[in-house]
Amino acid sequence: MRVIVVGATGTIGRAVVELLAGRHEVVTVGHSSGDFQLDIASKSSIEAFYEAVGPFDAVVSAAGVARFGALRDLTDQDYALGLANKLMGQVNLVRVGLDYVKDQGSFTLTSGVLSREPMRGSAAISMVNAGLEGFVRAAALEMPRGVRINVVSPIFATETMRIMGMDTAGGMPAARFAPSYQESVEGRRSGQVLDVREFAPAP
Ligand SMILES: NC(=O)c1ccc[n+]([C@@H]2O[C@H](COP(=O)([O-])OP(=O)(O)OC[C@H]3O[C@@H](n4cnc5c(N)ncnc54)[C@H](OP(=O)(O)O)[C@@H]3O)[C@@H](O)[C@H]2O)c1
């Protein structure tokens, strides 16, 4: 398969590319890195990307920014960032990509555990993650031509927790998230939220 990975240079994207590259032709995409560049927050940038990239079987998105912040501190701009970038950015990868993806192709988006297991400071991120999961469940009902769509829900990556100065006890190396993405790309499921803990190989 020809598989596009958006966010390919990120903590999670790198692990996904490493797993899929031996099995498929992988096209790496980033904001300022990769084989192609795009800005998921700009629909015209997504349109230009799909025009340029050529035929493909699958899109994996491991990109998207949303802000942490205390409920009383989160600003309109903080909410707007998550909505335009992590939520609508990934939704638009699907909306625009539907005109280009091959029959029986697939889309795999990324949400996060905070939709269902929130923590203090996660209101904006939990909202965006839940929005992505609702979108995927509903959009799957209307996918044309046998196209599938799923969303992977990662827990915190230990790499990210280290950068944020968090205790890494509850995290998992990003490499262990990659089988969830592989299952979404290569399996038959659609309309599902894949919790990385269910697909992670034993440590
Ligand atoms: N890491 C975690 O612990 C964790 C846990 C749960 C959920 N998630 C979610 O997983 C996704 C990936 O997280 P991550 O930690 O792997 O991210 P990351 O390390 O910050 O990497 C982000 C990737 O996305 C690309 N990117 C950034 N802004 C972009 C834009 N506007 N348009 C297109 N590409 C863009 C970057 O490209 P450049 O390098 O070229 O800028 C990079 O490849 C995010 O949605 C995040 O919320 C992460």
Ligand as a Chemical Component Dictionary entry (heavy atoms), coordinates in Angstrom:
data_LIG
# 
_chem_comp.id                   LIG 
_chem_comp.type                 NON-POLYMER 
_chem_comp.pdbx_formal_charge   0 
_chem_comp.three_letter_code    LIG 
# 
loop_
_chem_comp_atom.comp_id 
_chem_comp_atom.atom_id 
_chem_comp_atom.alt_atom_id 
_chem_comp_atom.type_symbol 
_chem_comp_atom.charge 
_chem_comp_atom.model_Cartn_x 
_chem_comp_atom.model_Cartn_y 
_chem_comp_atom.model_Cartn_z 
_chem_comp_atom.pdbx_ordinal 
LIG N1  N1  N 0  2.824  12.406 22.645 1  
LIG C1  C1  C 0  1.842  12.046 23.487 2  
LIG O1  O1  O 0  2.069  11.692 24.663 3  
LIG C2  C2  C 0  0.420  12.048 23.006 4  
LIG C3  C3  C 0  -0.591 11.466 23.824 5  
LIG C4  C4  C 0  -1.910 11.478 23.363 6  
LIG C5  C5  C 0  -2.226 12.069 22.149 7  
LIG N2  N2  N 1  -1.226 12.639 21.393 8  
LIG C6  C6  C 0  -1.586 13.252 20.114 9  
LIG O2  O2  O 0  -0.840 12.651 19.097 10 
LIG C7  C7  C 0  -0.566 13.595 18.066 11 
LIG C8  C8  C 0  0.936  13.624 17.804 12 
LIG O3  O3  O 0  1.589  13.945 19.009 13 
LIG P1  P1  P 0  3.199  13.957 19.113 14 
LIG O4  O4  O 0  3.536  14.144 20.554 15 
LIG O5  O5  O -1 3.759  12.810 18.355 16 
LIG O6  O6  O 0  3.511  15.324 18.335 17 
LIG P2  P2  P 0  4.940  16.020 18.049 18 
LIG O7  O7  O 0  6.050  15.170 18.546 19 
LIG O8  O8  O 0  4.819  17.414 18.543 20 
LIG O9  O9  O 0  5.018  16.005 16.448 21 
LIG C9  C9  C 0  4.119  16.733 15.697 22 
LIG C10 C10 C 0  4.209  16.316 14.241 23 
LIG O10 O10 O 0  3.174  16.994 13.526 24 
LIG C11 C11 C 0  3.725  17.875 12.559 25 
LIG N3  N3  N 0  2.964  19.128 12.594 26 
LIG C12 C12 C 0  2.962  20.078 13.566 27 
LIG N4  N4  N 0  2.115  21.067 13.247 28 
LIG C13 C13 C 0  1.579  20.741 12.035 29 
LIG C14 C14 C 0  0.679  21.367 11.154 30 
LIG N5  N5  N 0  0.101  22.550 11.471 31 
LIG N6  N6  N 0  0.381  20.752 9.986  32 
LIG C15 C15 C 0  0.946  19.564 9.662  33 
LIG N7  N7  N 0  1.810  18.905 10.454 34 
LIG C16 C16 C 0  2.116  19.496 11.632 35 
LIG C17 C17 C 0  5.182  18.088 12.955 36 
LIG O11 O11 O 0  5.928  18.405 11.776 37 
LIG P3  P3  P 0  7.302  19.300 11.847 38 
LIG O12 O12 O 0  8.283  18.473 12.652 39 
LIG O13 O13 O 0  7.691  19.452 10.417 40 
LIG O14 O14 O 0  6.906  20.582 12.541 41 
LIG C18 C18 C 0  5.516  16.724 13.549 42 
LIG O15 O15 O 0  5.805  15.793 12.513 43 
LIG C19 C19 C 0  -1.134 14.936 18.564 44 
LIG O16 O16 O 0  -2.442 15.088 18.045 45 
LIG C20 C20 C 0  -1.226 14.729 20.062 46 
LIG O17 O17 O 0  -2.232 15.517 20.672 47 
LIG C21 C21 C 0  0.080  12.648 21.797 48 
# 
loop_
_chem_comp_bond.comp_id 
_chem_comp_bond.atom_id_1 
_chem_comp_bond.atom_id_2 
_chem_comp_bond.value_order 
_chem_comp_bond.pdbx_ordinal 
LIG N1  C1  SING 1  
LIG C1  O1  DOUB 2  
LIG C1  C2  SING 3  
LIG C2  C3  SING 4  
LIG C2  C21 DOUB 5  
LIG C3  C4  DOUB 6  
LIG C4  C5  SING 7  
LIG C5  N2  DOUB 8  
LIG N2  C6  SING 9  
LIG N2  C21 SING 10 
LIG C6  O2  SING 11 
LIG C6  C20 SING 12 
LIG O2  C7  SING 13 
LIG C7  C8  SING 14 
LIG C7  C19 SING 15 
LIG C8  O3  SING 16 
LIG O3  P1  SING 17 
LIG P1  O4  DOUB 18 
LIG P1  O5  SING 19 
LIG P1  O6  SING 20 
LIG O6  P2  SING 21 
LIG P2  O7  DOUB 22 
LIG P2  O8  SING 23 
LIG P2  O9  SING 24 
LIG O9  C9  SING 25 
LIG C9  C10 SING 26 
LIG C10 O10 SING 27 
LIG C10 C18 SING 28 
LIG O10 C11 SING 29 
LIG C11 N3  SING 30 
LIG C11 C17 SING 31 
LIG N3  C12 SING 32 
LIG N3  C16 SING 33 
LIG C12 N4  DOUB 34 
LIG N4  C13 SING 35 
LIG C13 C14 SING 36 
LIG C13 C16 DOUB 37 
LIG C14 N5  SING 38 
LIG C14 N6  DOUB 39 
LIG N6  C15 SING 40 
LIG C15 N7  DOUB 41 
LIG N7  C16 SING 42 
LIG C17 O11 SING 43 
LIG C17 C18 SING 44 
LIG O11 P3  SING 45 
LIG P3  O12 DOUB 46 
LIG P3  O13 SING 47 
LIG P3  O14 SING 48 
LIG C18 O15 SING 49 
LIG C19 O16 SING 50 
LIG C19 C20 SING 51 
LIG C20 O17 SING 52 
# 
